């Protein structure tokens, strides 16, 4: 299957840039998610319970937003 996507440049430059950089965004979010997971699991930085809870809350929010948009970090 082939797909052709067209953009009207320069009017749609921002949309084009977002489309072209999707893999980069996914990589960054995946790295942040992994950092939060490791921080919560291993507490390498000796964070307080309140700090760990805050990291867990952010990670939960990330997962919730991805689910709402049917996005997956790990294919």
N, C-alpha and C positions, 0 to 999 in steps of 0.2 A: 504494500500500500504506500502510495506517495501522498504527501500533503504539501500544499503550497500556501504559504502565509505571506500576505502582502501588507506593507505599511506605506502610508503616504508621507514620505519625508519631505521637508523637515517638520511638518505639522504633527506627526506621530512619533517624533524622535524619542520621547520619554518611554512610550510603550515599547518601541523597538529595543531600546536599551534594556528595559526590564526583561523582555523576552530573551535577549541574547545573554543576559547575566543570570538567568535562573539557576543554572548549575552552581555558580559561585555562591549565590544566596543559600542554596541548599547545603553546600559544603560548610559554610559559616554557621548556620543554624545547627547542623549535625555536630560540629565541633563544640559549640556552646552546650548543647544537650549532653554530650559525652562528659564535658567538664563538670556540669552540674551533677550528673549521675555519680561520677567518681567522688566528687566532693561530699555528696550525701552518704555514699556507701562507705568510704574510707576515712572521712573527716581528716584529710591530710594536713589541713591548715589549722587544726585544733579550734574550730569555730564553736561558738556558744550554741546552745540548743535553739535559741531565738534566731540566730543567723542561719543555722541549718534549716529551720522551719521556713525562713524566708526564701532560701534557695529552692526548697521543695515546692513552695507555693508558686514560684516563677516557673519551675519545670512543669508543674501540673497545668498552669495557665497555657504554656506553650503547647502541650499535648492537646488540651481542650480546643484551642484555636485551630490546630492542624486538623483535628477530627471534624470540626465544623466546616472546614473547607475541603474535606476529603484529600488531605495531603499526607504523605508518608515520608519520613526521613530515611527509613531503611526498607529498601525494595526487596 
